[in-house]
Amino acid sequence: MSSAELFDAGFSGSSFPWCNNRFGRARIWKRLDCLLINNSCYDASFGVSVTHLARDPSNHSPLLLSFTTRLDDKPRPFRFLNAWATHPGFLEVVRKSWQQECVAKKQVEDGISVSAQESLRRAQAKFRQSLIVEESFWKHKKRSQSVIHRVQDEGGNWLSFEADIGQEAVKFFSSLFSVEATSSWNLSSVIPKLIQLADNAKLEEIPTMEDVRRVVSDMDGDSVAGPDGYTGKFFTFAWDIVAQDLYNAVVSFFCGAELPKKVTATLLLLIPKVITVAP
């Protein structure tokens, strides 16, 4: 297989698709049938999967081949490869790229005048106010169309006459709002204070540059902290270049700035816990 540059395409289902159909110690299970593919097939625009079906009555399990296309329009997430950091010119590339201005953002900001932005904000405020009025209108109209046809009193009897329904409503709400007030329990004495004022102030304290650097150094170099695809190796290796921008982002969070959606986004990846997974 190695000399022919072929490799196993994998499978799902039973691990041994062949059996000699004998009993006792003479029974033998093996994997004799498999699909071999080359690099050209692996790099093609379709995926190949092999499923071992039920073997009975033959001693060979049929192989079900499935071909699925890999062509789609979904954006693929970026992932930083730690091997890039071994290139001699890596830091220089990062420095030049990090110093570049965001041209697309600058063009958008330059293309919108101050008066246009004010007009847009006024239109948005007017639109929100219209939505609030419309919601209030439909909510009130729905309530005005609601009619109580009958109610049930404390004895379980149904009252259908309008006068009886009114008297029962007055009786119910009179008893509801005329209950004597009782002193509320004070649970502050039984709840332990695990965090003191000094500890709370320490948690809200803006970290220093050294604090951020120490946290970044403790990150796993092979793992990615967010959906941006940059591993811990990138931040530690290019710390002198990205340190100030990274520290400014951390400080803005502690100052109450709203986090962008890209920072709080999460990528979910389902990884099987076994080698072969049944369909």
N, C-alpha and C positions, 0 to 999 in steps of 0.2 A: 504493500500500500504506500509506503514512504517513497519507494523508488518511482512509482507511478504518479506520485503527487496527488493521491486520493485520501480522503478521510471520511469517517463515518458521519452520516447526517443526523444521527440520534434517533430516538423513538419515544413513544409513550404507550403504556399498556404493560402487558406481561413481560418480565425480564427475559424469559426463555421461550421463544416462539416454537421450538421444536421439541418433540418428545417421542421416544420409541414405543410408547403405548404398552410397555410391559409393567409388571407388578412387582412389588417388593424391592429388594436390593438391585434387581436387574433394570429398574426404571431409570432412565437417563434423560436429563433436561439439558438443552444447549441452545445457544443462539447462533444458528447457522445462517439465517437469512438477514441481510442488512442492505441498506442503500448507501452506496459510495458516491460521493460527488467531488468535483475538483474545485479549484479556486475560481474559475470562470463562472461556474454555477452558483457558488456562494456569493460572488459579487454582483450577480444579476439582479434585476429589479423585481424579483419574486422570492418568496420564502418557501422552503420545502419542509414538510413535516411527515413523519412516518408513524402510523398507528398499528399496533399488533391486535388483530381482531381475534374472535373466538376460534380455537384450534379444532374443535370437534366437527366432523368425524375424522379429519385428516390428522397426520402427525405433524404437519406444518401449519403455523398460523398465517392466514392471509395478511399481506401487508397493504394497508390503505395509504396511498400517497396523496397528499394534499398540497396544492400550490396556491399561495396567496400573494397578491401583488404588494410590493413595498412602496409603490409610487403613491404619494399623498401630498397634499398641500399644507400639511400641518408644520408649523415652525419647530425646528429641533433645538433643544436648549443647548447653550454653550457650556462647554466643560474644559476647564484649564487642565492641561497635561503637565505634570511635574517635571517630565523630561525636558520641557522647553527651558526650564531654568538652568540646565546644564550648558546651554548654548552660550558661547563667549559674548555675543552681542545682544543677549536677552535684556539686560537692564537698560541698555541704550534704546531699544525698541519701546520698552515700557515708558521710559522717561519722555520720549518724543510723543508717544500716544497720549500720555497723561496730561501733557501740557497743551494739547490741542483743544480749541474751543468747540463747543457744541454748535456746529454751523446750523443745523436744522432748527434748533431752538432759537438761535439768534435771528434767523430769517423770519420766523413766525412772530417774534416780538417786535421786530422792526416793521413788519408789514401791517400791524394793527396800530392805529393812532390812538391817542388818549381819548379823544371824543368818541371814537368807535367803541372803545372799551366801556366808557360811561354809558353809552346808549345800550350796549349789550347788558350791562348790569341792571339798568332800569327796566329793560324788557323782561329780564329774568325775574326780577322782583314782582313786576306786574303779573307775569304768568303764574308765579307761585301764589299770589293773592287770589287770582281767579280760580285756581285749583282749590284753595281753602273754602272760598265762597260756594263753589259747586258741590264740594263734599258736604258742607253744612246744609245746603239746600236739599240734597237727596236724603241725607240722614233725617232731617226734620220731616220731609214728606213721607218717608217710610214710617216714622212714628205716628204721624197724623192719620195714616190709613189703618193703623192697628186698632182693633176693636176687641174688648174683652166680652165674651159671650156668657161666661159663667165662671164662678170661683167656688172653692171648697172651704167651708168653715172648719173650726177646730174639731167639731163633732163628726166630720167626714161627710156632711151633707152638701150637696151641690145647690148653689143659689144661681138662678137664671134671671130673676127679675132685676131691673136696673136699680130700684130702690134698695133691695136687699144687698146687691153687690156694692153699692155705695156705703151702706152702713157697715158691712164687713170690712171694707177697705179702711174706713175711719177707725174702727175698732182695732184692726191689726197694727196700723201705723201709730196709733195712740199708745198701745202697749209696747211697741218697739222702741219708741223714743222717750218713754216715761220710766224706764228702768233706772233704779238708783245706781249712781256711779260708784264703782268699787276702786279702791286704791290699787294701782298697778304694781306688780312685783318688781323690785329692784334687783336685777341679776348681776349688777356690776361687781358685787362683793364676792360672788362665787366664780366669776370668770377670771382665770389667772392672767396677769399681765406678763406675757412672755417677751414683749418688746418694750423696752424703756424709751423715754424721750430721746436719750442720747443715741440709742440704736436706730430710732426712726430718722433722726437727723443725719446719721451716718449713711443710711440707705438713700436719702435724697440728695446727698452731697455730690456735686459734679466731680467726676473722676479726673485725675490728672493724666497727662500724656504717658507717664510711666505705668499707671494702672492699666491703660488701654494696651500698651505694648506688652505687658506681662500676660494679659488675657489672650492676646493674639498668639504669643509664643507658646501658650499652653494648648492651643488648638491642635487637633489632629491634622498633620500635614496632608493626609490623603483624603480627608472628608471635606465636604462642602457645607458651609454654614447656611447658605441661602440659595435661591434659584438663580443667582447670577452666574454660578458655575465656577467661581474662583475658590480654590482650595486654600487651606491654611498655609501650605508651602508658598503660595504666591505672596501672601501678605508678609510673611516673615522674610522672604528673600528680597522683596522690593519695598521693605519698610521705609527706607529713607526717602522714597519717592511718594508713597501713598499715605504716609503717616499723618500729615497735616489734614488732608481731606477726610480721612477716616476718623480722626479725632474730632473734627468739626461736626461730622454726622452724629457722633455719640453725644457731644455736648448739646446739639440741637434737640435730641430726644429728651435729655434731662431737663431742658428748658421748656418742654411742653409742645414742641413742634409735632405736627401730624406726620406720621410715617407714610411714605408712598406705598401704593398697593404692591409694587414689585418687591418691596422689602418684606412685607408680611405674607407674600404668596408662598405656597407649599406645593412641591411636586410629589405625587404619590406613585410609588413603583411597587408592583406586586412581584415578589420573588418567591418561587417555590422552595419549600423546605426539603424536598426529596429530589433525587436525580431524575426520575421519570414521574410525570404527572398524567393521570388519566384524564381524558377529555371530559 
